[in-house]
């Protein structure tokens, strides 16, 4: 009877352990939500894959050139519309305000990508890129056939707005594709700093112990010599 009871208890215990193992295994193998990169973007940016972060920084550097040009041209367009006397006040404000916003975009993007590439800041920067890209295509349609002021200046301003629409759209796609490689979590950096501090503290403790051991050995040797004398 005792052997039979022990066998029964062992079978029940084994069933419980097996159930726990199976549950943990099923939990570890549970499906996770994984964002798969688009095959089109993968083919489009295949040459950037070896150095994704460097590619994003270089693309943003090129975008900055167009942003600065657009800011300078917006000032010229505003002056041209004001001097004509029959320019629309709404388009004058739109021209200069767009230039200022793009200049702020240049500062924001440089700060986010170089100094603070967290998930939130990169996502915020990506949203601003998409909004301004759509704004540029609207400004292109507004200034393309506008006849007041200098028609040539209007055409150049509209054309550069369309170019910026393409550039910012390309930058947005590149950032979406390589967002995981660009984002750096501050918690990870703090964790690395804490590990380095712990290692430094351990090294200091070991050095102090070694120093104490050597000092103790010297004292013992001195006492033995005095005893012999």
Buried (B, 14 or more C-beta within 10 A) or exposed (E): EEEEEEEEEEEEEEEEEEEEEEEEEEEEEEEEEEEEEEEEBEEBBEEBEEEBBEBBBEBBEEBBEBBBBBBEBBEBBBBBBBEEEEBBEEBBEBBBEBBEBBBBBBEBBBEBBEEEBBBEBBBEBBEBBBEBBEBBBEBBEBBBEBEBBBEEBBBBBBBBBBBBBEBBBBBBBBBBBBBEBBBBEEEEEEEEEEEEEEEEEEEEEEEEEEEEEEEEEEEEEEEEEEEEE
